[in-house]
């Protein structure tokens, strides 16, 4: 892992992680479509996330599949996003009750 976790200093990386939590694995083209991040920035973000131990990339010829690593950091991040989702739903419901 690098000197510091850079996930929260980029909306792009945040979007990537959120999608990877919903999908077990995804190819880079689908990830670009879903996040609307340019290929140039996607490359940079994926490299940073891989260096930080958050994602892994598998290559099958020209096809590249991205998935989350299974480690303590990603388990904590999954829990964080689940908690964030619950809070967002509760606040949404509170506004209509």
C-alpha positions in Angstrom: 0.0 0.0 0.0 1.2 3.6 -0.7 1.9 6.3 1.8 -1.8 7.2 2.2 -5.2 6.1 1.1 -6.2 8.4 -1.8 -9.7 7.0 -2.3 -11.5 10.0 -0.7 -9.6 12.7 -2.5 -11.3 11.8 -5.8 -14.9 11.6 -6.8 -13.9 9.3 -9.7 -12.3 6.7 -7.4 -15.3 6.9 -5.1 -17.6 6.1 -8.1 -15.4 3.2 -9.2 -15.4 1.7 -5.7 -19.2 2.1 -5.4 -19.8 0.2 -8.7 -17.3 -2.5 -7.8 -19.2 -3.0 -4.5 -22.3 -3.6 -6.5 -20.7 -5.9 -9.1 -18.3 -8.7 -8.4 -16.2 -7.9 -11.5 -16.6 -5.6 -14.4 -14.7 -4.9 -17.6 -13.1 -1.6 -18.1 -15.5 -0.5 -20.9 -18.6 -1.1 -18.8 -16.9 0.7 -15.8 -16.2 3.7 -18.0 -19.8 3.8 -19.3 -21.3 3.5 -15.8 -19.0 6.1 -14.2 -18.7 8.4 -17.2 -15.0 8.8 -16.4 -12.7 9.3 -19.4 -10.3 6.5 -20.3 -7.3 8.7 -19.4 -8.6 9.3 -15.9 -9.8 5.7 -15.5 -6.3 4.4 -16.2 -4.9 6.7 -13.6 -7.5 5.9 -10.9 -7.2 2.1 -11.5 -3.4 2.2 -11.2 -3.7 4.1 -7.9 -6.4 1.8 -6.5 -4.3 -1.2 -7.5 -1.2 0.2 -5.8 -3.2 0.8 -2.7 -4.4 -2.9 -2.6 -8.1 -2.1 -3.2 -8.6 -3.6 -6.7 -7.0 -6.2 -8.9 -7.0 -6.3 -12.7 -7.0 -9.5 -14.8 -6.2 -9.4 -18.5 -7.6 -11.8 -21.1 -6.1 -10.6 -24.3 -7.5 -7.1 -24.9 -10.2 -7.6 -22.2 -9.5 -6.2 -18.8 -11.6 -7.3 -15.8 -11.5 -5.2 -12.6 -12.6 -6.5 -9.2 -12.1 -5.7 -5.5 -9.3 -7.4 -3.6 -10.4 -9.4 -0.7 -8.5 -8.0 2.3 -9.1 -6.1 5.5 -9.1 -2.7 3.8 -11.8 -3.7 1.3 -13.9 -5.3 3.9 -13.8 -2.1 6.0 -14.7 -0.1 2.8 -17.6 -2.4 2.1 -18.9 -1.9 5.6 -18.4 1.9 5.3 -20.5 2.0 2.1 -23.2 -0.2 3.5 -23.5 2.1 6.5 -23.5 5.2 4.3 -26.3 3.7 2.2 -28.3 3.0 5.3 -27.9 6.6 6.5 -28.9 8.0 3.1 -32.0 5.8 3.1 -32.9 6.8 6.7 -32.5 10.5 5.9 -34.5 10.2 2.7 -37.3 8.4 4.6 -37.2 11.0 7.5 -37.9 13.8 5.0 -41.3 12.2 4.1 -42.5 11.0 7.4 
